[in-house]
Amino acid sequence: MPQFYKSNLMSDKSNAVGVILTVFNGERHLKSTINSLLSQSHSNWILYIVENASIDNTRKVLQLYNEDTRLNIEFLSENISRTCALNYGFKLISPEVEYVMILDDDDILEPKWMEHAVDFLNKEEDIGVLGGWAHVMDENGNKYDAINAPAYPELINEMFSYTFPVVHSSLFFRKNIVDLIPGPYDINVSIGQDWDLCIKLSMITKICVLDKYSISWRRYDKSITGDPGNFLISRMDKLNSLTNGVKCAKSFQSYFKNRNRRGVENLAIALLNFRDGNYLKSIYRVLLSIYQSPFSIIFNNKIIKPRQF
């Protein structure tokens, strides 16, 4: 049986945030990550840690926080995939939690990010998922770049059909919305499970980016094909060009808004069908998308390709 520390939310249940942290061999940066959570100006949170059978000193680091009742730690006896660990974390969340966020074991949260996110979502009830800007830092914590997605809900929803414009651990979910997605992460997706989830969420709710920095995201120099960090950084130039074209595109968008949204939704469904091997359904959705929204495809002058999983 896994060792389990159970804790309770604060007596004030309103605006409660559940934070899921999966960790495997994270001894080097884990303390800084947890300390950045402890330093949040919004204090009504509970941390669900899935310790994924580490073989380093991760458990010793976690023992430093035994006295904080907001930490809910489960030690797994066997290592499982990152996707399964995330889904495991979701199953631990208390029903009183209103919002959920994901935290990697080497991220550093901005001190007021949780406060900004909760305040925004309390005011904008039609937004189901919120992301933030992110600093990019090297392995030693030196900031050298930034990921700043445009803060337009209608644009962000459509962007998920061909790129992932935010950092996974900057995302803030309404729990009642993300609970509508089975899993919620697809265990058949080994890389890009965050993108896959957001494509599905974009079909049922609005996704918005708040123009405030949420985290410092650590990127390692790895020569691994398909590394999520390299995948995200390689799309920053595309994201910048999209941001520059937002003002021009929005003047056309008011006229084509409803038709364009249906086209993008069908294109996203086509990508999911293609990934699952439903090629005829995928072709049908692509043709339907072109019929519903030919202007957006011509205007953007790009071919949208299904991602290889």
PyMOL commands that set and color helices and strands:
alter all, ss='L'
color gray80, all
select helices_A, chain A and resi 30-38+58-65+82-92+113-123+153-159+168-170+175-178+193-202+228-233+236-244+246-275+279-292+294-300
alter helices_A, ss='H'
color red, helices_A
select strands_A, chain A and resi 4-5+17-23+45-51+71-75+99-104+108-109+127-137+143-147+172-174+206-218
alter strands_A, ss='S'
color yellow, strands_A
deselect
rebuild
show_as cartoon
